[in-house]
Amino acid sequence: MNILIAGGTGFIGQALVSHFLAGGHHVIVVSRDSQKVIQIFSDTVKFMAWEQLNCYQTKDVDMVVNLAGANIGSKKWNQNRREEIIASRIKNTHRIVDFCINNTVPLLINASAVGVYDAIAPENLNQKIYDENSAIEFSFAPNFLAKVAREWEMATWPARDHGLRVVNARFGVVLGAQGGMLQKLLPSFKLGLGAKIGSGRQLLSWVSLHDVIRAIQFIIDTPTIHGPINIVSPQIVTQGEFAHILASVLHRPRWITLSEFAIKCLFGNRGEELLLKGIAVKPSKLLGQGFKFVDDDLRQTLTRLTAKVSEPRYILLKKDGPIEIREYGEMVVAEVEVQGERFIAINNGFRQLANYIFGSNQKRQKIPMTAPVIQQNQNTSSSQWIVRFVMPEGLALDKLPKSEDPSIKLTQLAKNKYILIVFSGCNTDKNLQKYLQVLLAYIKKNDLKVNNEPMMAFYDPPWVLPFLRRNEIWFELLALQ
C-alpha cells in the first residue's frame, strides 16, 4: 500500500512508520522539517512539506494517517499556546481532509484523544465509564482538552460526509519506552522521587505503544470499523495505583504526594486538567470486533517497558509483599554447567555464555543480551551449577546458531509457574540465604509444593549500586493450592 502519514516524526508516528515499512509498504511523511525526517528515516520514506499537500494530485494513496499536533503538555497554556495547540490540529486536519476528498482516499485515520469525553474530578467516586456510544455534545466543551478533541474530530466530518471511511482514534495515555509520559516520569521515579498527585484517585485510561500500532493495523484490516474508536487498555487504574506500580517495578519507594494546591501553583490550569482530573474509558468497539490486547496488565507492561534489557514475559498470578507467583511461557535458553563455588561458577558461566551471544558461534551471529542471568545448583550437596541466559522473545530454538563451545547447551524450558522473592542488595551467599529462608517460610506456611532446587535470578551488572539492584530466588511450583 501507499500510505501518507502526517506527524510521522512524533512518538506514535515513528513507531507506525517503522511498522508500515517492515510490512513492505511505501510511506510518505508530511512534515515541516525535512531534515528531521531524513535524520530519523534516511531514504526509506518520501518527504512531503505541508505546502505541497494540496498541490499533490494522485489516485495512488491508499490511506492517510493524521497524527499531527503540537504537544499538549510540554508548555504553559497561555493564550498563544492554546491557539497553537488548536491550530496545529484543526488547520492541518482541514488540509488532510481536503487532500482525501480531492483524491478519493479510501481511509482516513485521524488522531483524537479520550479528552473528548468529560474529565471528572476524583471527588466523584461513582465516575462514569465512557465508550464510543456515550453521548457527546460537540457544540459545547466543558474544558480546554475537550474543546481541542471535539474540534479536532469535527474537522474530519466533511470527509465522512463525502462518503470516505473515517476513523477518529481516541488515544488514552500512550506508554512506551522511548517517549511519551513514561519517559518523562522515569528519571524522578528511578531516584525514588515518584509522586502521587493530589488524592491519587483520578482515573487513568492507558494503552501501550505496542497495542496502539496493533490496533491501527487491526482497524486497517477491518473495513466495518469507522467513526470514533477508543484505543485504550481494558484495564483502568487510578493515578495513585499507576505511581505505586511504577515505583514497585523499579524497586523504588513511593512516598511523595504532590497536593492539588502545589499542582495548581506549579502548572496552573494545565495541571488541573491534565493531572487532577481523570477519564475512565472502555475500548468497546475494538473488543466487540475481536481485537485482543497484548498489554492489558499495567504491572507487566511497565515491567517490560522499564527493563534495561528485554526480559521474558510472564503473567503475575499473585503478589504478597516481596513474594510473587508468576506464570512464564516457554523460554528458550542457552545454558552451561560449571563447577566450583557459587560466585566463581556464575562468573565463569557468564563469560562462556556472553562469548556465545557476542558472536562466538557458527554463524558469527550477535544475540541481544537479556535479563535475568539464572543460576541453579544441580544438587544441594554438590558444587555443580547451571548458568542460563534466556534468549530474546521470538528467537526459536531451531533458529539459534550452534555454539563453538561444546559445553553450551541450547534448550527450551516448559511453560511453568514459579513462586519467588524479589530483593535488592549484593548477591552474596549471606544475602541469598537470608531471603531464601523468608521464601521457604512462606512456602511452608501456605502449604505449597515446589521443586527442591531454587533458581537465583540476577538482573543488574556489578557496577549498579547494591540498593538499586534487583535479585530474585525462584522455585518451580509443582502444585498451586
Summary of the structure (lengths in Angstrom):
residues: 481
radius of gyration: 25.5
end to end distance: 52.7
largest distance: 78.6
contacts: 1508
relative contact order: 0.08
helix: 36%
strand: 27%
